[in-house]
Amino acid sequence: MPSRRIIPCLDVKDGRIVKGVRFRDHRDAGDIIDQALRYRNEGADELVFYDIGASPEGRSLDLEWVGRIARIIDIPFTVAGGIRNRDSAAACLDAGADKISINSPALERPELIGEIARDFGSQCVVIGIDSMAVEGGHAVKQYTGSPDAARDSGRTTLDWAREAAARGAGEIVLNCMLRDGVRQGYDINHVREVAEAVDIPVIASGGAGALEHFRDVFLLSSASGALAASVFHDRLIAIPDLKEFLAKCGIEMRL
Amino acid sequence: MSVALVDLGCGNLGSVAMALERFGETPLVTSNPEQIAAADRVVLPGVGAAGYAMDRIDALGLAGTLKSLRQPVLGICLGMQLLFEASEEGETACLGIIPGRVRRLESSKGRPVPHMGWSRLKVSDPNIGLREGDYVYFAHSFACDFGPATRASAEYGRDIPAIISLQNFSGAQFHPERSGEAGARFLQAWLSA
């Protein structure tokens, strides 16, 4: 297995980095290029940029900042937000993004996954799944970028993860919604069951609050990476300290 | 020095072009055979599927040009795979410059496919700018056969070539443009070789 990945997620709104709690109440968290460089220099393995305004506003994500990031960054990065068709995915890749992440549009029209994978390869197609614990399992939520529009997709998380992989997705980012921003730890059982259900990489997202949370999700599930936002933005956890701690716990890290 | 970046029209030239620009090069993005043949260095990037890329090479009439190049040529990711004889991906005949085939990676527990992320290198050639134990970024579902051309490798179920070299042709299975300082060392060494 390659080293486990530490992935800061940066929410972008109007060209600035923002962070909300449980997908609401966004506040400013800095300049996009400053933050990208900071995380690259601290040893982040990959970055995710999510244009949180794109989907609710019915537009594709802003290519201007994608190009600026591609020019200065020498680690992989994924972009997300409002990518609704093959051509908007192509535009992001042409602007220099390594991967594109799709969420609600893939739920609306699952064929989209295969269309992008066929032309550009599975390795650039990430499916974001907003997963909510419900009685008897987990359900996929749709349109979570806007609290008013959020609704059930009518799918279970396990079924959707399997379908996305079968259609050509190359990676899944599993956002455990009830954990997002509350720093109580990843939903390890859920990450494990999704990672075991598919044979593509699964990235855990939602709930990181302490070094031990990263350790536990890596030791107790086969997650390929762990994504976090607020603990990094608020400097509660420094990435060099985190990676050194995880390496000492026997988890392979790129140091 | 002139660097031609071969444009097959299958996307993602941007990140390779920008990496070359970070070294002060101004790559010429082109699918013109004369411009490619005249360049001091040629980079064959590529994302996507082998069949589509080879169809583009045939449609552009580039196969003969690419095979006859005498200057340093670097294939990146799919671009490296295209240098081999054939790929299991769509049962595609490739350029046949490097002996061997390209085969699908088998997934297993804890080893998902695509192989996506930073893997450690074993390095057998001291002149490629890479060091034993360097981590570089991979994102691929197919891998070339291990063979005499292999200069560095990574373990993923089997030993997969990370860098290959035969005469003036080199290939990187990983993405040097997205492999931080180690990737920069490799690109710098290739540009100055």
Interface residues (C-beta under 8 A of the other chain):
Chain A: M1 P2 S3 R4 R5 R40 D45 E46 G67 A70 R71 D74 I75 P76 A90 L93 D94 A95 G96 D98 K99 R118 D119 F120 G121 S122 Q123 C124 G170 E171 V198 D199 I200 P201 V202 S222 S224 G225 R254
Chain B: C10 G11 N12 L13 G14 S15 M18 A19 E21 R22 V47 G48 A49 Y52 L78 S107 K109 G110 R111 P112 V113 P114 H115 M116 G117 W118 S119 R120 Y135 Y137 F138 A139 H140 S141 A154 Y156 H175 E177 R178 S179 G180 E181 G183 A184
